[in-house]
Amino acid sequence: MDPETEFDTDIMILDYVCSRATHALLLTRIAELSDRPAHAHLDLLNIFDTWQLLVSHKHSATRQISIDLQAKLQLISFTTRFFARARKSKWRDDNSRQQPAKKGGTFSNTAYMTMLEILRIPREERLDDRFRVLSLMDMFQGFLELCATMIGGMAVPDEDGIVEVLGKFIIQAVLEQYTLFGKTASDAIVEASSLLSRQNPIETTTKLLSTIQSSYLNLLHPPPVSSQQRESQETHLNRLAQQFPAFDFESMLIMKLQEFLFGLETPVLVKLETGEMDLYNEKNIV
C-alpha cells in the first residue's frame, strides 16, 4: 500500500470511529436524562483514542485533514469533557479544581448530590468533591470555538439557535459559580464579563459575543426599577436559577451537540454500514 492510500485509509477509519464514539456519548447522556437504560457502546471512545494516537504517530503532523474531520475532532473533544465533568472518569481533566470561595453562598454537599440526582448522573460515577467538577466557566471558550467552527462547517447552521445555547451557557456558568462553588453574585458576574471580553476577536466569535452581551449578559442584572423596589443581586440570581434549571440546560446542550454531529458529513464507512452507499455501485465509489 502506497503512503497516500495508507493515509487516506487511516483517516477514513478515524472519521468513522470519531463519529461513532461521539454518537455513543450523546446517546448515553440522552438515555440518562430520559431515565432510560443506556445501551450505547462507550468502548468506542477507547477505540477512537487509541486510533487517533496511532494515526498521529504514523503520519506527519503537517498532513492536512479535511475541515469536516477537524470539526468532528473538536466536537468529540468538547463532548467528552462535558460528559465527564462531574464523573469519576479517565476522560475528565484531573488537573481541574475550583478554589472554594472565601465568602459567598453556602452550598452543602447534600445539595450538591441532589443536583447530580436532578441531572441524573449515575450514582456510582459521581464525583464526591464538588470542587473537582470541571466548571462551565472553564468550558465556555471551548464551546464558543466549537460553535464558530460549526457555523463555518455545517451545511445549514442554525445561528440563532447557536446564540441561544451560548447565551444560556454563560447564564448557567454564572449560576454554577454562585450556587455550586460559593462565589458572590457580583464576583460570578464580573468573571463572566471578563471571560467574554478575553475571547479572540475573530469575525465569527465577535458577532456571537456581541449578541450574547446585549441579549443575555444583561439578564444577570436586576431590572432597572426604583431604588426602593430594586431586588438584590443575590435574590435576582436565585430567581434566575428557577427560570433556567440546570436540567433544561443540560438537555438543550446535549441536543445541540447531536445537531452539530448530524450537520457534518456522514463518514463513508457509516454510509457503507447503513447501506446508504453501495460498494459495488460505481456511481458511489469516491
CYANA upper distance limits for C-alpha pairs under 8 A (distance plus 0.5 A):
  1 MET  CA      5 THR  CA      6.84
  1 MET  CA      6 GLU  CA      6.65
  2 ASP  CA      6 GLU  CA      6.69
  3 PRO  CA      7 PHE  CA      6.55
  4 GLU  CA      8 ASP  CA      6.64
  5 THR  CA      9 THR  CA      6.56
  6 GLU  CA     10 ASP  CA      6.62
  7 PHE  CA     11 ILE  CA      6.62
  7 PHE  CA     59 HIS  CA      7.72
  8 ASP  CA     12 MET  CA      6.58
  9 THR  CA     13 ILE  CA      6.85
 10 ASP  CA     14 LEU  CA      6.66
 10 ASP  CA     55 VAL  CA      7.21
 11 ILE  CA     15 ASP  CA      6.52
 11 ILE  CA     55 VAL  CA      8.25
 11 ILE  CA     65 ILE  CA      8.42
 12 MET  CA     16 TYR  CA      6.86
 12 MET  CA    267 PRO  CA      7.91
 12 MET  CA    268 VAL  CA      7.72
 12 MET  CA    269 LEU  CA      7.80
 13 ILE  CA     17 VAL  CA      6.75
 13 ILE  CA    269 LEU  CA      8.00
 14 LEU  CA     18 CYS  CA      6.36
 14 LEU  CA     48 PHE  CA      7.54
 14 LEU  CA     51 TRP  CA      7.17
 14 LEU  CA     52 GLN  CA      7.05
 15 ASP  CA     19 SER  CA      6.71
 15 ASP  CA     69 LEU  CA      6.91
 15 ASP  CA     72 LYS  CA      8.33
 15 ASP  CA    267 PRO  CA      6.56
 16 TYR  CA     20 ARG  CA      6.62
 16 TYR  CA    267 PRO  CA      6.13
 16 TYR  CA    268 VAL  CA      8.09
 16 TYR  CA    269 LEU  CA      6.60
 16 TYR  CA    270 VAL  CA      7.05
 17 VAL  CA     21 ALA  CA      6.30
 17 VAL  CA     44 LEU  CA      7.32
 17 VAL  CA     45 LEU  CA      8.47
 17 VAL  CA     47 ILE  CA      7.65
 17 VAL  CA     48 PHE  CA      5.84
 18 CYS  CA     22 THR  CA      6.65
 18 CYS  CA     45 LEU  CA      8.42
 18 CYS  CA     48 PHE  CA      6.31
 18 CYS  CA     72 LYS  CA      7.43
 18 CYS  CA     73 LEU  CA      7.43
 18 CYS  CA     76 ILE  CA      7.49
 19 SER  CA     23 HIS  CA      6.64
 19 SER  CA     72 LYS  CA      7.45
 19 SER  CA     76 ILE  CA      8.45
 19 SER  CA    261 LEU  CA      7.99
 19 SER  CA    267 PRO  CA      8.01
 20 ARG  CA     24 ALA  CA      6.63
 20 ARG  CA     44 LEU  CA      7.49
 21 ALA  CA     25 LEU  CA      6.81
 21 ALA  CA     41 HIS  CA      8.44
 21 ALA  CA     42 LEU  CA      7.34
 21 ALA  CA     44 LEU  CA      5.45
 21 ALA  CA     45 LEU  CA      5.53
 21 ALA  CA     48 PHE  CA      7.29
 21 ALA  CA     76 ILE  CA      8.23
 22 THR  CA     26 LEU  CA      6.83
 22 THR  CA     45 LEU  CA      8.20
 22 THR  CA     75 LEU  CA      8.21
 22 THR  CA     76 ILE  CA      5.89
 22 THR  CA     79 THR  CA      7.63
 22 THR  CA     80 THR  CA      8.39
 22 THR  CA    261 LEU  CA      8.37
 23 HIS  CA     27 LEU  CA      6.51
 23 HIS  CA    258 GLN  CA      7.87
 23 HIS  CA    261 LEU  CA      8.18
 24 ALA  CA     28 THR  CA      6.56
 24 ALA  CA     40 ALA  CA      5.55
 24 ALA  CA     41 HIS  CA      6.45
 24 ALA  CA     42 LEU  CA      6.45
 24 ALA  CA     44 LEU  CA      7.96
 25 LEU  CA     29 ARG  CA      6.83
 25 LEU  CA     40 ALA  CA      7.93
 25 LEU  CA     42 LEU  CA      7.04
 25 LEU  CA     79 THR  CA      7.99
 25 LEU  CA     80 THR  CA      7.82
 25 LEU  CA     83 PHE  CA      7.87
 26 LEU  CA     30 ILE  CA      6.54
 26 LEU  CA     79 THR  CA      8.31
 26 LEU  CA    254 ILE  CA      7.14
 26 LEU  CA    257 LEU  CA      8.29
 26 LEU  CA    258 GLN  CA      7.17
 27 LEU  CA     31 ALA  CA      6.56
 27 LEU  CA     38 ALA  CA      7.82
 27 LEU  CA     40 ALA  CA      6.74
 28 THR  CA     32 GLU  CA      6.80
 28 THR  CA     38 ALA  CA      5.58
 28 THR  CA     39 HIS  CA      7.52
 28 THR  CA     40 ALA  CA      6.26
 29 ARG  CA     33 LEU  CA      6.66
 29 ARG  CA     38 ALA  CA      8.35
 29 ARG  CA     83 PHE  CA      7.89
 29 ARG  CA    254 ILE  CA      8.06
 30 ILE  CA     34 SER  CA      6.57
 30 ILE  CA    251 SER  CA      8.08
 30 ILE  CA    254 ILE  CA      7.80
 31 ALA  CA     35 ASP  CA      6.53
 31 ALA  CA     36 ARG  CA      5.41
 31 ALA  CA     37 PRO  CA      6.61
 31 ALA  CA     38 ALA  CA      5.76
 32 GLU  CA     36 ARG  CA      6.37
 32 GLU  CA     37 PRO  CA      7.49
 32 GLU  CA     38 ALA  CA      7.19
 32 GLU  CA    120 ARG  CA      6.54
 32 GLU  CA    121 ILE  CA      7.66
 32 GLU  CA    122 PRO  CA      8.39
 33 LEU  CA    119 LEU  CA      7.39
 33 LEU  CA    120 ARG  CA      6.48
 33 LEU  CA    251 SER  CA      7.59
 35 ASP  CA    120 ARG  CA      7.93
 42 LEU  CA     46 ASN  CA      8.09
 43 ASP  CA     47 ILE  CA      7.02
 44 LEU  CA     48 PHE  CA      6.55
 45 LEU  CA     49 ASP  CA      6.63
 46 ASN  CA     50 THR  CA      6.67
 47 ILE  CA     51 TRP  CA      6.55
 48 PHE  CA     52 GLN  CA      6.44
 49 ASP  CA     53 LEU  CA      6.76
 50 THR  CA     54 LEU  CA      6.71
 51 TRP  CA     55 VAL  CA      6.58
 52 GLN  CA     56 SER  CA      6.64
 53 LEU  CA     57 HIS  CA      6.85
 54 LEU  CA     58 LYS  CA      6.64
 55 VAL  CA     59 HIS  CA      6.49
 56 SER  CA     60 SER  CA      7.52
 56 SER  CA     61 ALA  CA      7.18
 59 HIS  CA     63 ARG  CA      7.51
 65 ILE  CA     69 LEU  CA      7.05
 65 ILE  CA     70 GLN  CA      7.34
 66 SER  CA     70 GLN  CA      6.79
 67 ILE  CA     71 ALA  CA      6.69
 67 ILE  CA    153 GLY  CA      7.49
 68 ASP  CA     72 LYS  CA      6.87
 68 ASP  CA    153 GLY  CA      6.89
 68 ASP  CA    264 LEU  CA      7.03
 68 ASP  CA    265 GLU  CA      7.28
 69 LEU  CA     73 LEU  CA      6.65
 70 GLN  CA     74 GLN  CA      6.73
 71 ALA  CA     75 LEU  CA      6.55
 71 ALA  CA    146 LEU  CA      8.06
 71 ALA  CA    149 THR  CA      6.88
 71 ALA  CA    150 MET  CA      7.41
 71 ALA  CA    153 GLY  CA      7.58
 72 LYS  CA     76 ILE  CA      6.69
 72 LYS  CA    261 LEU  CA      7.80
 72 LYS  CA    264 LEU  CA      8.19
 73 LEU  CA     77 SER  CA      6.70
 74 GLN  CA     78 PHE  CA      6.89
 74 GLN  CA    146 LEU  CA      7.02
 75 LEU  CA     79 THR  CA      6.51
 75 LEU  CA    146 LEU  CA      7.19
 75 LEU  CA    257 LEU  CA      8.12
 75 LEU  CA    260 PHE  CA      8.43
 75 LEU  CA    261 LEU  CA      8.10
 76 ILE  CA     80 THR  CA      6.40
 77 SER  CA     81 ARG  CA      6.89
 78 PHE  CA     82 PHE  CA      6.62
 78 PHE  CA    142 GLY  CA      7.32
 78 PHE  CA    143 PHE  CA      7.47
 78 PHE  CA    146 LEU  CA      8.38
 79 THR  CA     83 PHE  CA      6.46
 79 THR  CA    257 LEU  CA      7.88
 80 THR  CA     84 ALA  CA      6.62
 80 THR  CA     91 TRP  CA      7.29
 80 THR  CA     92 ARG  CA      8.32
 81 ARG  CA     85 ARG  CA      6.26
 81 ARG  CA     91 TRP  CA      7.38
 81 ARG  CA     92 ARG  CA      6.44
 81 ARG  CA     93 ASP  CA      8.09
 82 PHE  CA    139 MET  CA      8.47
 83 PHE  CA     87 ARG  CA      8.47
 84 ALA  CA     88 LYS  CA      7.96
 84 ALA  CA     89 SER  CA      6.67
 84 ALA  CA     91 TRP  CA      6.69
 84 ALA  CA     92 ARG  CA      5.67
 85 ARG  CA     92 ARG  CA      6.26
 85 ARG  CA     93 ASP  CA      8.17
 85 ARG  CA    133 VAL  CA      6.05
 85 ARG  CA    134 LEU  CA      5.37
 85 ARG  CA    135 SER  CA      8.08
 86 ALA  CA    126 ARG  CA      6.67
 86 ALA  CA    127 LEU  CA      6.15
 86 ALA  CA    130 ARG  CA      8.33
 86 ALA  CA    132 ARG  CA      8.08
 86 ALA  CA    133 VAL  CA      5.37
 86 ALA  CA    134 LEU  CA      7.23
 87 ARG  CA     92 ARG  CA      7.85
 87 ARG  CA    121 ILE  CA      8.30
 87 ARG  CA    125 GLU  CA      5.60
 87 ARG  CA    126 ARG  CA      5.19
 87 ARG  CA    127 LEU  CA      5.62
 87 ARG  CA    133 VAL  CA      8.36
 88 LYS  CA     92 ARG  CA      8.08
 88 LYS  CA    125 GLU  CA      5.69
 88 LYS  CA    126 ARG  CA      6.47
 88 LYS  CA    127 LEU  CA      6.01
 89 SER  CA    125 GLU  CA      7.91
 92 ARG  CA    134 LEU  CA      8.43
 93 ASP  CA    134 LEU  CA      7.87
 94 ASP  CA    132 ARG  CA      8.28
 96 SER  CA    132 ARG  CA      6.55
 96 SER  CA    133 VAL  CA      7.69
 96 SER  CA    134 LEU  CA      6.37
 97 ARG  CA    131 PHE  CA      6.05
 97 ARG  CA    132 ARG  CA      5.03
 97 ARG  CA    133 VAL  CA      7.30
 97 ARG  CA    134 LEU  CA      7.54
 98 GLN  CA    131 PHE  CA      5.34
 98 GLN  CA    132 ARG  CA      6.81
 98 GLN  CA    133 VAL  CA      7.98
 98 GLN  CA    134 LEU  CA      8.36
 98 GLN  CA    135 SER  CA      8.20
 98 GLN  CA    181 PHE  CA      7.72
 99 GLN  CA    131 PHE  CA      7.35
 99 GLN  CA    181 PHE  CA      8.30
100 PRO  CA    131 PHE  CA      7.60
100 PRO  CA    181 PHE  CA      6.71
100 PRO  CA    182 GLY  CA      7.24
101 ALA  CA    181 PHE  CA      7.23
101 ALA  CA    182 GLY  CA      5.87
101 ALA  CA    183 LYS  CA      5.94
103 LYS  CA    182 GLY  CA      7.59
103 LYS  CA    183 LYS  CA      7.31
103 LYS  CA    184 THR  CA      7.30
104 GLY  CA    178 TYR  CA      8.01
104 GLY  CA    182 GLY  CA      5.56
104 GLY  CA    183 LYS  CA      5.47
104 GLY  CA    184 THR  CA      4.83
104 GLY  CA    185 ALA  CA      8.15
105 GLY  CA    178 TYR  CA      7.07
105 GLY  CA    179 THR  CA      6.92
105 GLY  CA    182 GLY  CA      5.08
105 GLY  CA    183 LYS  CA      6.93
105 GLY  CA    184 THR  CA      6.94
106 THR  CA    179 THR  CA      8.01
106 THR  CA    182 GLY  CA      6.39
107 PHE  CA    111 ALA  CA      6.79
107 PHE  CA    112 TYR  CA      7.53
107 PHE  CA    179 THR  CA      6.74
107 PHE  CA    180 LEU  CA      6.45
107 PHE  CA    181 PHE  CA      7.98
107 PHE  CA    182 GLY  CA      7.17
108 SER  CA    112 TYR  CA      6.83
109 ASN  CA    113 MET  CA      6.68
109 ASN  CA    130 ARG  CA      8.03
110 THR  CA    114 THR  CA      6.68
111 ALA  CA    115 MET  CA      6.69
112 TYR  CA    116 LEU  CA      6.95
112 TYR  CA    130 ARG  CA      7.38
112 TYR  CA    180 LEU  CA      7.58
113 MET  CA    117 GLU  CA      6.67
114 THR  CA    118 ILE  CA      6.73
115 MET  CA    119 LEU  CA      6.76
116 LEU  CA    120 ARG  CA      6.49
116 LEU  CA    121 ILE  CA      6.09
116 LEU  CA    126 ARG  CA      7.98
117 GLU  CA    121 ILE  CA      6.74
117 GLU  CA    122 PRO  CA      8.44
117 GLU  CA    123 ARG  CA      8.35
118 ILE  CA    247 PHE  CA      7.23
119 LEU  CA    246 ALA  CA      7.87
119 LEU  CA    247 PHE  CA      6.02
119 LEU  CA    250 GLU  CA      8.13
121 ILE  CA    125 GLU  CA      7.57
121 ILE  CA    126 ARG  CA      6.99
122 PRO  CA    126 ARG  CA      7.02
127 LEU  CA    132 ARG  CA      7.84
127 LEU  CA    133 VAL  CA      7.83
129 ASP  CA    133 VAL  CA      8.00
130 ARG  CA    180 LEU  CA      7.94
130 ARG  CA    181 PHE  CA      8.22
131 PHE  CA    181 PHE  CA      7.35
134 LEU  CA    138 ASP  CA      7.44
134 LEU  CA    139 MET  CA      8.09
135 SER  CA    139 MET  CA      7.00
135 SER  CA    173 ALA  CA      7.80
135 SER  CA    176 GLU  CA      8.15
135 SER  CA    177 GLN  CA      8.40
136 LEU  CA    140 PHE  CA      6.50
136 LEU  CA    169 PHE  CA      7.99
136 LEU  CA    170 ILE  CA      8.37
136 LEU  CA    172 GLN  CA      8.03
136 LEU  CA    173 ALA  CA      5.44
136 LEU  CA    176 GLU  CA      8.01
137 MET  CA    170 ILE  CA      7.84
137 MET  CA    173 ALA  CA      5.69
137 MET  CA    174 VAL  CA      7.97
137 MET  CA    177 GLN  CA      8.45
137 MET  CA    192 ALA  CA      7.94
139 MET  CA    143 PHE  CA      6.88
140 PHE  CA    144 LEU  CA      6.58
140 PHE  CA    169 PHE  CA      7.90
140 PHE  CA    170 ILE  CA      7.80
141 GLN  CA    145 GLU  CA      6.69
141 GLN  CA    199 GLN  CA      7.80
142 GLY  CA    146 LEU  CA      6.65
143 PHE  CA    147 CYS  CA      6.63
143 PHE  CA    166 LEU  CA      8.42
144 LEU  CA    148 ALA  CA      6.78
144 LEU  CA    166 LEU  CA      7.69
144 LEU  CA    205 THR  CA      7.66
145 GLU  CA    149 THR  CA      6.71
145 GLU  CA    205 THR  CA      8.08
146 LEU  CA    150 MET  CA      6.68
147 CYS  CA    151 ILE  CA      6.70
147 CYS  CA    162 ILE  CA      7.30
148 ALA  CA    152 GLY  CA      7.07
148 ALA  CA    204 THR  CA      6.40
148 ALA  CA    205 THR  CA      6.70
149 THR  CA    153 GLY  CA      6.46
150 MET  CA    154 MET  CA      5.95
150 MET  CA    157 PRO  CA      7.49
150 MET  CA    260 PHE  CA      7.28
151 ILE  CA    157 PRO  CA      5.79
151 ILE  CA    158 ASP  CA      8.21
151 ILE  CA    159 GLU  CA      7.46
152 GLY  CA    157 PRO  CA      8.37
153 GLY  CA    264 LEU  CA      7.60
154 MET  CA    260 PHE  CA      8.06
154 MET  CA    263 GLY  CA      5.86
154 MET  CA    264 LEU  CA      6.15
155 ALA  CA    263 GLY  CA      7.19
155 ALA  CA    264 LEU  CA      7.96
156 VAL  CA    263 GLY  CA      8.06
157 PRO  CA    263 GLY  CA      8.29
158 ASP  CA    162 ILE  CA      6.71
159 GLU  CA    163 VAL  CA      6.67
160 ASP  CA    164 GLU  CA      6.79
161 GLY  CA    165 VAL  CA      6.85
162 ILE  CA    166 LEU  CA      6.68
162 ILE  CA    256 LYS  CA      8.45
163 VAL  CA    167 GLY  CA      6.50
163 VAL  CA    208 LEU  CA      6.80
163 VAL  CA    211 THR  CA      7.78
163 VAL  CA    212 ILE  CA      7.32
164 GLU  CA    168 LYS  CA      6.68
165 VAL  CA    169 PHE  CA      6.39
165 VAL  CA    252 MET  CA      7.95
165 VAL  CA    253 LEU  CA      7.23
165 VAL  CA    256 LYS  CA      8.35
166 LEU  CA    170 ILE  CA      6.91
166 LEU  CA    212 ILE  CA      7.69
167 GLY  CA    171 ILE  CA      6.93
167 GLY  CA    212 ILE  CA      5.78
167 GLY  CA    215 SER  CA      8.23
167 GLY  CA    216 TYR  CA      5.88
167 GLY  CA    217 LEU  CA      8.04
168 LYS  CA    172 GLN  CA      6.48
168 LYS  CA    216 TYR  CA      7.85
168 LYS  CA    244 PHE  CA      8.40
168 LYS  CA    249 PHE  CA      7.72
169 PHE  CA    173 ALA  CA      6.55
169 PHE  CA    249 PHE  CA      8.06
170 ILE  CA    174 VAL  CA      6.80
170 ILE  CA    192 ALA  CA      7.46
170 ILE  CA    217 LEU  CA      8.23
171 ILE  CA    175 LEU  CA      6.80
171 ILE  CA    216 TYR  CA      7.81
171 ILE  CA    217 LEU  CA      7.78
171 ILE  CA    220 LEU  CA      7.61
172 GLN  CA    176 GLU  CA      6.48
172 GLN  CA    244 PHE  CA      7.90
172 GLN  CA    246 ALA  CA      7.61
172 GLN  CA    249 PHE  CA      8.04
173 ALA  CA    177 GLN  CA      6.80
173 ALA  CA    192 ALA  CA      8.33
174 VAL  CA    178 TYR  CA      6.75
174 VAL  CA    188 ALA  CA      5.87
174 VAL  CA    189 ILE  CA      6.65
174 VAL  CA    192 ALA  CA      7.13
175 LEU  CA    179 THR  CA      6.40
175 LEU  CA    180 LEU  CA      8.36
175 LEU  CA    188 ALA  CA      8.29
175 LEU  CA    237 LEU  CA      7.34
175 LEU  CA    240 LEU  CA      8.50
175 LEU  CA    241 ALA  CA      7.07
176 GLU  CA    180 LEU  CA      5.64
176 GLU  CA    181 PHE  CA      7.24
177 GLN  CA    181 PHE  CA      5.45
177 GLN  CA    182 GLY  CA      6.80
177 GLN  CA    183 LYS  CA      6.07
177 GLN  CA    188 ALA  CA      6.36
178 TYR  CA    182 GLY  CA      5.66
178 TYR  CA    183 LYS  CA      5.20
178 TYR  CA    184 THR  CA      6.40
178 TYR  CA    185 ALA  CA      6.29
178 TYR  CA    188 ALA  CA      6.68
179 THR  CA    183 LYS  CA      7.98
183 LYS  CA    187 ASP  CA      6.70
183 LYS  CA    188 ALA  CA      6.44
184 THR  CA    188 ALA  CA      6.69
184 THR  CA    234 GLU  CA      8.44
185 ALA  CA    189 ILE  CA      6.85
185 ALA  CA    233 GLN  CA      6.73
185 ALA  CA    234 GLU  CA      6.19
185 ALA  CA    237 LEU  CA      7.64
186 SER  CA    190 VAL  CA      6.60
186 SER  CA    233 GLN  CA      7.68
187 ASP  CA    191 GLU  CA      6.60
188 ALA  CA    192 ALA  CA      6.88
189 ILE  CA    193 SER  CA      6.74
189 ILE  CA    220 LEU  CA      7.73
190 VAL  CA    194 SER  CA      6.58
191 GLU  CA    195 LEU  CA      6.54
192 ALA  CA    196 LEU  CA      6.80
193 SER  CA    197 SER  CA      6.83
193 SER  CA    217 LEU  CA      8.25
194 SER  CA    198 ARG  CA      6.77
195 LEU  CA    199 GLN  CA      7.38
196 LEU  CA    209 LEU  CA      7.35
199 GLN  CA    205 THR  CA      8.39
200 ASN  CA    205 THR  CA      7.90
200 ASN  CA    206 THR  CA      8.43
201 PRO  CA    205 THR  CA      6.97
201 PRO  CA    206 THR  CA      5.88
202 ILE  CA    206 THR  CA      6.35
203 GLU  CA    207 LYS  CA      6.92
204 THR  CA    208 LEU  CA      6.95
205 THR  CA    209 LEU  CA      6.38
206 THR  CA    210 SER  CA      6.53
207 LYS  CA    211 THR  CA      7.00
208 LEU  CA    212 ILE  CA      6.77
209 LEU  CA    213 GLN  CA      6.54
210 SER  CA    214 SER  CA      6.78
211 THR  CA    215 SER  CA      6.30
211 THR  CA    216 TYR  CA      8.27
212 ILE  CA    216 TYR  CA      5.64
212 ILE  CA    217 LEU  CA      6.83
213 GLN  CA    217 LEU  CA      5.31
213 GLN  CA    218 ASN  CA      7.35
214 SER  CA    218 ASN  CA      6.98
215 SER  CA    219 LEU  CA      7.88
216 TYR  CA    220 LEU  CA      7.90
217 LEU  CA    221 HIS  CA      8.35
219 LEU  CA    223 PRO  CA      8.50
220 LEU  CA    236 HIS  CA      8.07
220 LEU  CA    237 LEU  CA      7.38
220 LEU  CA    240 LEU  CA      8.30
221 HIS  CA    233 GLN  CA      7.17
221 HIS  CA    236 HIS  CA      7.65
222 PRO  CA    230 ARG  CA      7.62
222 PRO  CA    231 GLU  CA      6.91
222 PRO  CA    232 SER  CA      7.74
222 PRO  CA    233 GLN  CA      6.88
222 PRO  CA    236 HIS  CA      6.30
223 PRO  CA    230 ARG  CA      8.04
224 PRO  CA    230 ARG  CA      7.61
225 VAL  CA    229 GLN  CA      6.95
225 VAL  CA    230 ARG  CA      6.12
226 SER  CA    230 ARG  CA      6.50
231 GLU  CA    235 THR  CA      6.79
231 GLU  CA    236 HIS  CA      6.99
232 SER  CA    236 HIS  CA      6.70
233 GLN  CA    237 LEU  CA      6.77
234 GLU  CA    238 ASN  CA      6.70
235 THR  CA    239 ARG  CA      6.75
236 HIS  CA    240 LEU  CA      6.71
237 LEU  CA    241 ALA  CA      6.63
238 ASN  CA    242 GLN  CA      7.30
239 ARG  CA    243 GLN  CA      7.01
240 LEU  CA    244 PHE  CA      6.42
241 ALA  CA    245 PRO  CA      6.37
241 ALA  CA    246 ALA  CA      8.36
244 PHE  CA    248 ASP  CA      7.59
244 PHE  CA    249 PHE  CA      7.59
245 PRO  CA    249 PHE  CA      6.99
246 ALA  CA    250 GLU  CA      6.60
247 PHE  CA    251 SER  CA      6.70
248 ASP  CA    252 MET  CA      6.59
249 PHE  CA    253 LEU  CA      6.59
250 GLU  CA    254 ILE  CA      6.73
251 SER  CA    255 MET  CA      6.77
252 MET  CA    256 LYS  CA      6.71
253 LEU  CA    257 LEU  CA      6.72
254 ILE  CA    258 GLN  CA      6.79
255 MET  CA    259 GLU  CA      6.65
256 LYS  CA    260 PHE  CA      6.71
257 LEU  CA    261 LEU  CA      6.84
258 GLN  CA    262 PHE  CA      6.74
259 GLU  CA    263 GLY  CA      6.50
260 PHE  CA    264 LEU  CA      7.17
262 PHE  CA    266 THR  CA      8.13
266 THR  CA    270 VAL  CA      7.14
266 THR  CA    271 LYS  CA      7.33
267 PRO  CA    271 LYS  CA      6.94
268 VAL  CA    272 LEU  CA      6.83
268 VAL  CA    277 MET  CA      8.27
269 LEU  CA    273 GLU  CA      6.50
270 VAL  CA    274 THR  CA      6.55
271 LYS  CA    275 GLY  CA      6.39
271 LYS  CA    276 GLU  CA      5.18
271 LYS  CA    277 MET  CA      5.60
272 LEU  CA    276 GLU  CA      6.60
272 LEU  CA    277 MET  CA      5.48
272 LEU  CA    278 ASP  CA      6.95
272 LEU  CA    279 LEU  CA      7.37
277 MET  CA    284 ASN  CA      6.75
278 ASP  CA    284 ASN  CA      7.00
279 LEU  CA    284 ASN  CA      7.48
279 LEU  CA    285 ILE  CA      7.24
281 ASN  CA    285 ILE  CA      7.43
